[in-house]
Amino acid sequence: MNMNVEAIPTVKQVAVMGEPLVGGTVSGSYLYENPDENPEGASVFRWYKGGAGGSVIANTLDLTLTAEHSGISLVFSVTPVAASGEQGVETFSDPVEVIRDGFQNISDEESENSFLKQRGQFAFHAEEPKDRVFTSTAGAFALKNRLTQNVMVVGTQAFGGTVPPELVTYLQNNPAITMFSTQNSFGALVPVLGHNQLLVWGPGIPAALPNLQDIRSVYSNGSSLAFIYEDPAPGENTIGAVGTAATGGEVPVEIQNKLMFDRPRAIYATLDAFAVLTEAGRVYVWGAAANGGSIPVDIQTQLNSMKVQRIVASRTAFCAVTASGEIIGWGANGVIPAAALEKIYDDDGALNVIANDSAFVTITKGRRKAVTWGLAAHGGTMSEYAASLAARGNLALCTAAPWAMCLINESGQAAAWGSAAHGGGDIPAQGQDAEAVDLPLNAQALLEHADVETQIEAMFSNARFSKSLQSRVGSRVTLLDGEEIQLVRNDGSFVLLSRHPDGRTKNVVAWGVAAAGGTIPGDVKQTLMASRIRKIFSSNGAYAALVDQGMTEGVVVAWGRATQDGGTIPDALRSALSGGVVELYTIQAMPVPNGTAAAAFAARKSNNKYVTWGAHVKNEEFDPSV
């Protein structure tokens, strides 16, 4: 190979890849020109705060966005350096603004507390990365390649894994594509000469399509996509939808007419219906009538007198809340009984709401008590012990698995209720471990079968909480000394993680269905305790933790159902996941009570390679550039 030392290295299409949201990891992307004539060496990367002339905040390809980055104008630059040592001109990306909370006018809280996550992609469990570099249906995935700036789609045709040949070209060489997904279809928002176009494919997409140009934001339920237009002309539709008509794929004309004079702010979803929230706080719905797509006349009358601020969705119902704490629900198992309403309003109204498959729990504004309604078997009716804790108030954490719920108060007293076969049974106390008929006597075994209740209470000993009225009760709490406690769940179990202010693991405990991650194997527990856990990700029946171990960053530790959900890392992939992982993603199935949902994990590495394992994917490490 002849190296032309006279050719100054150059780059083009410098861009920030990934959505710039606090909590996500964005990457710098660029195309290095003439690599055959003058191969690339150690190019120099910079992230600028406040534009190209601002201060440098990092010198890496990947940048994890934290609260301190909120609201800044972020720019990535690359100064190309050839293998010969020649240096080119620093080239900059367009600036992007880092958003602290939410995506497309739906807050992190609303998405986290809904059964189907309100992020325009098919997911049910928390901690999905916000970068949107990897987006999946229930059996296929699309990923953005940082090196080529292409979008790669992998999976079966039944889940949108086969892209129509006519659309393939649009997915090439375009770093600005944003991907969306339903259970079996994809949407790709691509820029076109200062405008944009939504491309759609998959089994749920009809032959006749609405106007898919000039779109501001895209949302999804299980089978359809809904969207808000950017700046429609007077008299034109402000929103649209595509998919199956029975699940919201067509917007009724009467809703379009109402939105002409009260513009849409965001669109929320149950599994097969949509609700649009307007700038004036009004709510209109369509889709499956029984599951939130129709509002009874009496409830609509009450809604018309409210200025709705937030919406949370179960699988089958919506619940709307105002800034003052007024609350109302509709859909299957969503209407709030009078007795529950009385408890809520007697304690100053609703602070926030959390939903699962068919039940809701609200935390009250006054004493932070919990009130439930919905399908009793899924958590709509509390156990006696849970009801006692809920009535005492001072709740610190509350979250919902698909068919169970869990709360923990500021003293560390915890209760789970709902389906006992899916994490809603009693939290194990000393001697209650269902898998330990005779507790062993050696120290390690005793640690593995330790009293979960006592461990939880120990996490909260001497804890000091913020009393801010704006601090809602959810799956995560940060104490005044900087310690963080987080409650994670999947289809059948819960995991509670506490971290010291410097990020070291203080403790991690699990309970629920043992096979679904409710029991942490002893070697995994020791590894997690000796690591700095960045995040814990949930598939339907397993967990994967992204951790730092000593000087090695980006290691993956997994437990739970093995091949079905990715709870065991295949031996052939262990070395590939032993360092250098930037983010983890999941391919999630629709939760089903019989435990047959199949899921998978995917890891994005700093060297641009990916690793996939579990169901619906090849257990492999691959380079999407090849």
Helices and strands as residue ranges (DSSP letters): E 11-17, E 25-32, E 44-49, E 55-58, E 62-64, G 67-69, E 73-79, E 91-92, E 96-97, H 108-112, E 134-136, E 140-144, E 151-155, G 157-159, H 165-168, G 169-171, E 178-181, E 186-192, E 195-201, E 215-220, E 225-229, E 239-242, G 245-247, H 253-259, E 264-269, E 273-278, E 283-287, G 289-291, H 297-304, E 308-313, E 317-322, E 327-331, H 338-345, E 350-355, E 359-364, E 370-374, G 376-378, H 384-392, E 395-401, E 404-409, E 414-418, G 420-422, H 443-448, H 452-459, E 476-478, E 484-489, E 493-499, E 505-512, G 514-516, H 522-529, E 532-538, E 542-549, E 552-560, G 571-573, G 575-577, E 581-587, E 600-605, E 610-614, E 620-622
